[in-house]
């Protein structure tokens, strides 16, 4: 594949002329005193939607921008034999469950800094350097979808994690 380089290896033109590809994502989840890094198989960019406010004006209508809402981000990654899935579940459970039980922790949910974290999504170039960075502020895990178990399948197991967040900051690196 022309222009495809990973970690400086491969043939083709230099990476400054390579087009951006959509399959190189690094996701970092702050988990207290450490950061969980996942190389994503698939991920969507943060997107916001602005409601349209309609104001009647005689026989006409005037439209103004209204409330802005950020859409959830879904990231998929290959399930390995490491403890990444368990760490993601721990991040999720820390935010919504009383420690050691399966009861909702309403007190933690009332304080943003106790159940929300920062998630950084980095788009990588052919050499593994960051091109764009999206920082999801006030993020929390809303869903973890595991693979369906099928004895007759030889497919690679994929986990999908859905993040909700207060807002996102985009930065060109």
N, C-alpha and C positions, 0 to 999 in steps of 0.2 A: 504494500500500500504506500504510495508516494507521500513523502513528508511525515510519515509516522515514526516518531522517535519516543522511546520511553527511557528515562534515565540516561540520555545521551547516546544510546545505541540505536542502530537502524540506518537505513539508507534513505536518501531523499533530500529535498531542499531544506534550508534552515527553517527553524520553527517560527521565525518572524513572518514568514509568508504562508505558514500553514493555517488553514481555516480552523475556527473553533469547533471542537467536536462536542457532542452532547453525552458522552459516556465516561467522562472523567470527573468524578465528584468526590470530595473528601468532606466528611461530616464530623464535627467535633462537638461533643456534648459535655458541658461542665457538670461534673458530678461531685461537687464539694471541693475536696482537696486534690482531685486529679481530673484529667480530661480523657474521655473515651473517644478514640479516633476510629472511624469506620470508613472504608472505601466503598462508596455506594455503587450499586449496579444501575440504579435508576433514581432520579430525583427531579421534582419540579421546582421551578423558581418561585420565590414569594411573589404573590400577586394581590393587589388590593382592588376592591370594587367600590365605586362611589355611587350612592343612591342619588336618584334624580328627584328633586323637590319641584312640584308643580304648583304655581301660584296663578289662580284665575285673575285675569285682568280684562274686564268687560267681555268682549267676544273672543279674546285671545288668551293664550296661556304663556306664562313666563317660566322658564326652567332654570333652576339654580342647582349647583352641586350641594349634596346633602352629606349624610353620615358616611364615613369611610370604614370599610370592614376588610380585614386581611383574611384571605383564604388559607386554609390549612395546607401545610407542606407534607407531601408523602415521599418517603425515601425507602428504597428497596435495596437489600444487600444479601449476599450469599451467606447462608448459615454454615459456619465452620464448627470445628470441634472445640473452639475456645469458649470462654465464658461471656462473650459479648451480649448474647441474648439475656442472660441472667442479670448482667449489669444494667441493661436497658429496663428490665422489669423492676430492678431495685430503684432506679430513678423514678419510674412511674409510681411504684408503691409508696415511696417516701413522700410523694406529694399528696397522695389521697388516702392512705391507710394509717391507722394507729400502729406504731411499731410492735411487731410480734402478734398482731391479730389481723382479722379480715374485716374490721369495722372502719367506716369512713372517718377520717380525721377532719372534722368540720373546723376545728380551731386552726389547723395549718392552712386550710383552704382560705381562711379569712385574711391571712397575711401573705402578700405576694412574695416576699423574699424567702419564705420558708418552703414554698412549693414550686416556684418558678425558677428557671435557669436560663442560661444563654446557650444557644446552638449556633455554631458557625458552619456555613456551607461554603466550600471553596471550589471553584471551577478550575481545573488543572489543564495546563498545556501538555504538549508531547513529551516534555522533559520532566514533568511532575511539579513545575512551578505554578503558583497561583496566578490566575488571570483576573478573576472577579471573586469577591467575597461578599456573602450575604450573612449578616448577623441578625438572628432572630432574638429579639429582646423580650424578656418575660415569657419564655417558652415553657411548655409542658407537654408531656406525651399524652395524647388522647386515645391512641389505639396502637396495639401491637398485633399484627396478623401473622400467624405462623403458617407453615406449610401444611397442606393436607397430606396425611399419611396414606400411601398407596403401595401395597406390596408389589404390584406389577409394574411400577414406574421406576425408571432409572434417572429421572430428572434431578437436577441440583436443587436443593432446598433453598427457598428464598423467603426472607422475612421482610415485611413492610411495616414501617413505623410512621405514624401520623403525628405531626407536631402542630399544636395551636400556639399562638403567640400574640403579644400585644402589638408589636410593630416590627418592621424589618429595616435594616440600613444596608444599602448597596454601596460597595466601594470597588473601584478599579485598582488593581494592585500593580 
